[in-house]
């Protein structure tokens, strides 16, 4: 299992259920830490610094709601409550204390895994800064600044060359047909000489240092179009 895999803290005193949750989370590639009481949950929270907590409401000693309240005062880590209670009041209490979601027992493991994935994706999206720069190998294209850098050095691109490179980078790893490139860069319908695309691809290759290499980044897919891949 990768060392940087997300850590899930499972706080559940029902041994069988805790083992089942652990098994399914580890199948998804997550690292799992467990606690069976509220006191142990707080200790494990400080020790492992989890990426998400699955927290049972009914715990011996310190309740799940108390644990939720204490953790939320320290961290914004996602918390999914596990509860056998189905009343609206209990659900609202957990959410008002800072829980992000809840699952009512009995639940399917597929549903639980799905909710964990969704919460972790949301957290990553919030933590990652918006970077408009398109990157592949040594190439970095900034659409907002209208700049292209290769190995950190700025390279001047003509407008159509820039647009062509941008389309290819936005579709990195995927084939872009000749027809699609002509339509997106030169406009649809395209009435000019289709060979103009060949000329511009040749110029782009030269400017990104890709010309003459045995292993290129800007690949020609014969008879179909082009594909940009990481060097």
Secondary structure by P-SEA (a helix, b strand, c coil): cccccbbbbbbccaaaaaaaaaaaaaaabbbbbbbccaaaaaaaaaaccccccccccccccccaaaaaaaaaaccccbbbbbcccccaaaaaaaaaacccccccccccaaaaaaaaaaaaaaaaaaacccccccccccbbbbccccccccccbbbbbcaaaaaaaaaaaaaccccccaaaaaaaacccccccccaaaaaaaaaaaaaaccccccccccccccccccccccc
